Amino acid sequence: MFSFNYRATSPSGEPITSRVEAKSADDAWEQLQRKGYFEIELLDDENSAIKLDDHASVQRLKMSAKVELSLRQQDTLVGRILWSLRQSRNVMIWLPLLLGFVYYVFNNEWASIDVVISGGLLALYLAWFVWATIPSVLYWQAQEASAWCRWGEVERWMHWLARWKRWFNIPFPEHELLFRTATAMAGQGRLSEALRLVEGLANSNELAPGFYQTRLASLFFATKYYTRALQLQQEARTINPSASATIDLAFTMAKWIGDYQTARTLLDEIEIEKISPLAKIFVFYARGIVAIDLKEYDVASRFLEDALILGKNHFGTPLMKTVMAGALAYYGLGLAGLGRPSDAKRFFDLAKPLLEACKDTQLLAQCEAAQNKG
């Protein structure tokens, strides 16, 4: 069972952001529809939803769906830390302590027991906040390094996070530690070692059906063995024929395999109104790639522009940086095809640093060819 975040309009016309428990994204959608909700927007798929039988995952239930959505919209590390400090449960602690400390200081009561108590408690709270924030910082740094394919750095950050989990028993998913560490190993050419690290998860009852194959594919993407990654995504879709599995497969077909007809067929299966905003980015991005191949540059530009608009709040998010860089480059290809080389170059230049870092030589060559032609 999962708990899916959603936004919708209630039968009485009231906008609602909440959660619904369901066996799948389709089940969640159908439940909301039966209750009379409309303008439904699921904010999760089976991969991002809360797993109700996972101790680490259910920790997210401590915050409301509306608060969690607000957190997701913070696309920088500093923004997330400040967001956390601004939450009422934290403000109610540190603000009175800070005001008390400032009051005593401005009244020259440096030696009073009150300033010592308020200052000490404030320092103690800030020390706790730093301690509690460190796992998020370590994970963010690992994701940021991963976006730039700095695999050795990813591995170091994940080792530190593993130590923190071991020392303080924090509720961080073990499978995420293992898969992200293994992906970093694979990216450094240590694929055999990486596969051994995660092989024990193959039959884990804690992972959703198809999840192991989906995450295992990331090891082969890191090593640029796209055919094997595709096979794993096909296995994942066979085990769990969900919309997210279909989108993953369609995107790989379009971006890395070049089987545009199969990609289009798979994308046609997607009910766009039932998927999350993040999933829509991949659908529009993949459709844009297919249209570029068909030289339908006006269609490609519209799809890619839709992807970029939906992703405007994710350009600073590590997990989406590489995706958005690729979408920028393909949008440039669409503009170049429409005879707008100067506009195209602007988007190529925005995408180039990350594409070079991740050695996306095929897309870089396409961009260069379009510029030379222009």
N, C-alpha and C positions, 0 to 999 in steps of 0.2 A: 504494500500500500504506500501511496505517496500523498503528500500535501502540496497542492499547486497554488501558487500565487496567481491572482487574477484581478483584472479591472472589468467592471461591467456597469450597466444601468439596471436598477431593480425594477420590478413590475410597476412600482409607484413613481418611477422616474428619477430616483435618487442615485447619484454616482457612488459606486462602492469599490473599495480596494480591500480584498480579503483573501481567504484561503478556502480550498475545497479538498476534501480527502477523496481519492479515487484510485483505481487500479492502473489507469493510463491517462494520457492527455485527452484522448477521445472520450473516455468515460467522464472525465472532469467537465468537458464541454457539454456533453449530453445532460449531465446532472443540472448544470446551470440553466440550460435551455428548457428543461422540463419544469424548473421552478419559475419560469417566466422572465428570466433575465435576458437582456438584449444588449447589442453593442459589446459583446463579450470579447475580451482580449486576454488570453492566457499568457502569463509572464514567464512560465516555465515549460520545459519538456521533461521527459523522464530522467534526463541526465542532471538537470539543475534543480528539480523538485526536491523537497525534503523527504528523505527515506525514513518512514516511521518506525522501521525496525533497526535503524542505525543510530547508536547512542550519540555519536559525534554530530550526525546530521540533525537530529531532533533538537539540538541546542538552539537552532535557528528559531524554534517556536517561542523562545523567550522574548523575541521582538515581534511586533505586529507586522502584517503584510505591508502596510503603508510605510512603516519605519524601514523595513528591509528594502522596499523599492527606493526610498530616499537614499539609503546607503549605496545601492547599486549605481545611483546616478553620480556618485563621487568618483571622478576618473583620475584622481591623483592620490598619491600616498598621503601627502600633507592634508589634502582635502578630507580624506577619510579619518585621519587622526583628529582634525579640528571638528569634524562632524560628530565624532564620538564624544568629544569634550562638551559639545553643545547639547547633547541629549539630557533631558530633564533629570533623569536619575543621577547623572554625574554633576550637572549644574547645582542641584540641591545640596551637594556635598562640598564642592570646592568653592563655590561663590560665597557662601556665608563665612567660610574659613578665611578666604582672601579678604573680604570686606572687614572682618574683625581684625586681621593682621594689619591691614592698611590703617584702620582707625587708630589702633594703639600706637603705631609708628608715627602717624601725623600728630598725635597728642604727646609725643616724646615720652612714651611709657616703655622705653626699651628694656628696662630692668624689671618690669612687672611680670608676675606669673602668668597674666592673661596673654601677653604677647608671646611668651615662650610656648604656652599651650597651643594657641591658634597657629603660630608659625610651625611648631612641631607637627601638629596634625595635618597642616597643609602639605608639608614636606613628605609626611608619611603617605598621604593620599597620592601625591604626584609620583612617589616611588612605586606605589602599587599600580598606578595607571601605566607607567612605563613598562613594568614587568608584564602586565596583562596585554600590552600592545606589541611586545616584541615578536610573538609568533606571527602576527599579521604582517609586521615589517619584513621578517625573514621570508615569508611566503611571497609577498609582493616583489621583493628583490629577486627571488628565484624566477618568478613569472616575467619580470622585466628583462632579465638576462636571457630567458628562453625566447622572448620575442625577437631579440637580436642575435639568436643562435650562438650565444656565448656559453657553450655547454659546460666547460670547466667551472665557470662561475656558478651556473645553475646547480651543479653537483655540490659545490662547497656550501651554498646557501641551504640546500636540502639536508646536508649532513648536520648543519647547525640546528635546523628545525627538528630533526630527529633526536638530537641530544636534548633539546628543550622539552620535547614531548616525553622523553625518558626520565628526565630529572623531575619534572613537575606534573607528569601524568595529565597533560592537557588533552582535551577531546578533539584531536586532529585525526582525520581518517588515515589509517595505516596504508590502505591501498593507494591513496594519493601520494603519500611519501614514497612508496616503492615505485609507482609508475613514473612519477616525475624524475626521480633519481635515475631510473633505468633509461628513460628517454635521453637524459643528459649523457649517460654512459654511451648509448648508441650513437649519439651525435659526435662523440669523440672517437668513434671507430671500434668501440668495445661491445659489439652487438651480442656476442655469445655470453659475456658476463651479464649484460643487461637482461637477456632472456632468462638466465638462471635466477636472477633476482626476483622476477615476477611470476615464475612458473608455478609457485605454490598457490597463487590466486586463481588458477585456472578453474578449480572446482569449488571455489568459495561460495557458500550459501548467502554471504552478506552482499554480494554484488548482483545487480539486476541482470536478467537474461540479456546476453549480447554485450554487456558492458565490458567484460574482459577483452573480447575481440576488438571492440572499438578503441579501447585504450592501448592495446597491444599494437594496433596499427600506427600509433604515434611514434613508436620506436623505429618503424620502417620509414615513416615520413622524415624523421631526423637523419636517417642514413640515405635518404633519397631512393629507397627501394620501393618505388610507387606501385609496381605490379603486386608485390606481396601485401602492401598496405591495402590495396584495392580488394584482394582476396579476403582479407580479414574483415573488411567492411561488408563484403557480400555475405560472409558467414554471420556477422552480427545481424544483418537484415533478415536472413533466413530464420535465425533464432527468435528475433523480435522485430517483426515487420512494422516498425513505428515510423512516423513521419520524420523524426530526427535521423533514423538510420537511412531512410531513403534520400534525405537531403545530403547527408555525408557522402553517400555513394555517388549521387548526381554531381556534386561539386568536384569530387576526385576525378570522375570521368571527364568533366569539362576542363578542369584546371591542369591536371597532371597526366592524364592518359590521352586526351585529345579525341575521345569517342563522343563527339558532340551529339550525334543522333540518339545514342543511348541516354546521354545526360538529359536531352530534351524530353524523351519519353518518361524518364523518372520524374522530372520536374512537373510534368503534366498530371502526375498522380497526387500532387500536393494540394490540399485544400487550404489555400493561402490564409483564409480568415481564421483558421483554427490553430495556427502556429504562433509561437512567441515572436516578439519584435526582433530578437537576435537571430532567430531562425530565418525570418524574412530577409534579413541582410544577405545571408548565404544564398537564398533562392534568387533574389534579384541579381546578385553578383554572378551566380552561375548562368543565369539567363543572359546576362550581358556578355559573358565570354562566348556563349553559343552564337549570339547574334553577331559578334565581331567576326567569328569564323565564316558566317554566311554573308559578311560584308553588308549587313543591315545596320549601318552605323547609327542611324537615327533611333532605331529600336534599342540598340545596345546602350546608347547614351542615356535614354530615358530610364532603362532598368538600373544602370550603374549610378545614375543620379539619385534614384530612389534608395539604393543601398547606402549611398553616402549621407543622404539626409537622415535615414534611420540610424546611421552609425555616428552622427555628429557628436553625441555625448560619450563616445567610446574610443575616440582617437588617443586618449591618454591611458586607456585601460590596457595593461600588458597583454592579456589574452586576445585582444582584438586588434592590436597595433599592426601585426603582419597582414591580417585580413584587410584592414582599411588601406594599407599601403598598396596592396595588390589592386584593390578596387579603384584607387586613384590612378594607377598606371593604366588599367584597362579603360577607364573613363577618358584618359588622355588619348588612347588609341581610337576610341570612338570619335573624339573631337578631331583628331588628325584625319580620319576617314571622311569627316564632314567638311574638310578643307579649312580647318582652323588650327594651323600648326603652332601659332604663338600661344594660344590658349592651351593646346596639348602639351607644349613644353613646360608650362607652369606646373601642370599636374605630374608630368614625368619627374621634374626636379624635386617635388615634394615626396614622391615615392622612392626615389633612387637610393638614398642612404640605407634604408632598411632592406631593400631588395638586394643591394650589394652585400650587406652584412650576412644575409641568409643565402647568398649565392644563387638567387633565382635567375640563372643565366638565360633561360629561354625567354622570360618576360623582358629582361633587360635588352636582349637582342631585338625583340619586337619593337620596343620603344625606340631604340637607336635607328632601326630601319625606317620607322615612321618619321623620325626627325630628319633623316637624310633625304627621304622622299619629299618631305615638305620643303 
